[in-house]
C-alpha cells in the first residue's frame, strides 16, 4: 500500500511539474521574467506542500522558499545544437535508479561559457538532459557543489525549442538543484567533464546547504 501510494504521489509531482513548465513556456514567449516568477512560485508551492517534496521533514517545517536569484535576461539564449560527429555513450551510476545510460546528442555553444554537452537519456522514455556545474559550485552563497540541471525533459523540465530547426531555448535563470541536494537518499546524475564550466553563473536556484565539492 505504501509503495502504491508513493508511486501515485510521484506521478502527481511529475504531472504538476509538466503543467508548470507548460505555463512557463507560454508566458516566457512574451515575458521571460514573468515566466520565471511563475516557475519560482510554482516550485516553492511544490516543495512546501507536496508529499513528494525532496525536502527532509525538518527542512520542510522551516521552509520559506527556495533561494533563487533575480531574473537576468543576459542569461537567456536560443542556441543551435551542433550534432555529435560519432556516437558516444556514458553509464552513470545513480544508486537509486541503478546505472543510467546517456547518449551524446551534441554540443551547444554559449556566450561566456563556451561549448556544453547535450545528452539524451538512452533508455525508456528518452528525453534531453543538460546539467551544468559552474564556477560558483560549492562556494558559500553560490550554487550546489554537485551541479544543477537546466533541462531534464523526461521529467518535464523543458523550456522548449527555438525558432529554427535544431535549436533550443536555454535560460540559466531556470537552472535548478537535483533532488540529492536536499535528501541524501537520492543519487542523481551529475555533470560530466563536458558540462563543467569555469565561469560563474550567478542566476537560477542557488544553494545554502552543504553539498559535494
Beta strands, then each sheet from edge to edge (+ up, - down):
strand 1: 76-83
strand 2: 89-93
strand 3: 99-110
strand 4: 114-121
strand 5: 128-132
strand 6: 148-152
strand 7: 167-171
strand 8: 176-177
sheet 1: 2+ 3- 1+ 7-
sheet 2: 2+ 3- 4+ 5- 6+ 8-
end
